[in-house]
Amino acid sequence: MSNNEMTPSDRTPEDRTPDQDQPVPDPGLEPYVERFSDADPDAGRRVYRQIVTMYGLAPILAVAFVVCYFAIPRDAAVRIGPLHTSAMNLALGGTAGLAILLIGLASIHWAKQIMEDREVVEERHPVASSAQDRREMGAAWRAGAADSRLGRRKMVGLALGSALGALALPALVTLADLGPKPTSKVRAETIERTIWAEGVRLVNDVTFTPVKAAEMQIGELVNAQPENLKKYHGAEQQTERAKASIIIVRMDPASIKIPDSRRDWQVGGILSYSKICTHVGCPISLWEQQTHHLLCPCHQSTFDLGDSGVVVFGPAARALPQLPITVDSEGYLVARSDFTVPVGPSYFERDSRHDFKKGDN
């Protein structure tokens, strides 16, 4: 029996050819068909112009994005029958999306019609590349750069670079929506102030009923808000609530330490503190009556409310801000002023020299 007449089961490893070791025969390369853009110089020039035009339109659309961002009112709407949408969102999405689409289409057109059209066959190789493979890859990269014909078609490279660079404009412009620059003046008017003021009543944060000093029991904790929070609505109310939230606690005056500088900040052992942890801003209300400690549930920062809210454990770096309080003519708890230091988490720009520390008077 000749080798050609052997069945696959009859062949030994020595009898098999490399092709016979593969599960599927090697089909080889199909006959090469020259591209139309290579065969016809006029077609090649048309493709070249199309690619440059698509790349060239991307910067124009990027500039249009910026113009739309500043020119179109935020409340303007576009109506199509029963449907309506924001005119600004439609314009921004349309200009930015079309710019990205044109860059993608031009790149595909460039790869298919202008870059070198050559088919190659490579044997599969191990995942780890040898030093020789890396050198060959470098050579292939340089050959690919030559095959891209950027040396002869320089406008394609310039158009691509300007298109990609121009797309940075929409990204930079939309950074303005992150908010105003946090200068000391802006901080003082926003995150470093609350709506607490002299004479504002402390009210229960659920029922909004004023809190009367005589009705609070020793060991009791009440979650509260400023009464004037009702003047605000929607997102503005939520913003002010997040900063102004407080807790009110009543402790035995004989069991707590009240510095001379804060003697008039409390009413018979009733004190009020910010509800916002000074670590990362979590709301706090885990109250230990016996130790007078307030525990943050997020990262276990612990504050001693019987000692001016100083930190006794955890990652918080500063004492819990205390709200100066008194009573009005009807015996209800009211604020003496706003907080004397900013509430909420610390940040690197803020001046912490005025925060209360253990031992201050």
C-alpha angles and dihedrals in degrees: 000000000000123000090252091056095052119111117230090256092053095054120097121210088260091055096052123094120217090258092053091057091064122087090224123036115248105260093199125209121319118236111283116251115197116236118249091234089056096043095047115048091198091055090049091053091049091052090048091053092047092053094047090047093052092047090046093053092056095072090047090054090047090055089046088054090056092047092050091048092059101029104047116077113239092233095051114117137195117218124202108179108300091347127086136176141175111285091213094051091048093049095045094046092045097049097042094041094048091048091054091044092053092050090051094047093047091050092051091046090050093050094048102040110025110024117087111290105215130135120215136184121218131183115236111261136195117280093243110076122220124224089257091052090052091051090049090049090054090051090048090050091053090046090050090052088053091046091054086068092219087142089065098029100046094156090067091059093045092048092049092048093050092046094052093042093050091055087069089070096070091046093051094045094051090055085079088072090066088080140264121320106273098240119162090258094051091047091050090053096044127018096017096058136056134193092257111119140157112301097013110140123235109236134185108266093227106037097023089222115148116255115239115209095218092057097057117100126216108268094023122133123198126190107221148176136197113273092231090065086091089071091069129072141193120349092352091058091050091050093052092043091054091057101036100047112126143173125224119207132180119210135171104272089219091060099051138067116237115182119223090247090061103040092115094044093082139052116221094322094322110129134173127212137177112271091215118096114236091223105067102334105266116159112253131206106135098126127190106198098193097050096031087230124147114206125205109221094210104062103354098252105167126206128194106225089184089063105046094284096289119168113258099170142007138034099306109119102201142036122272108264113251122217114221108234141178136162130267128225091280094051096254120139114255135175121257091205142323119296111293092222131034115275126224133037123349121253131191098250097054123101108237097179091103096050114114116256131188110279096025118137 
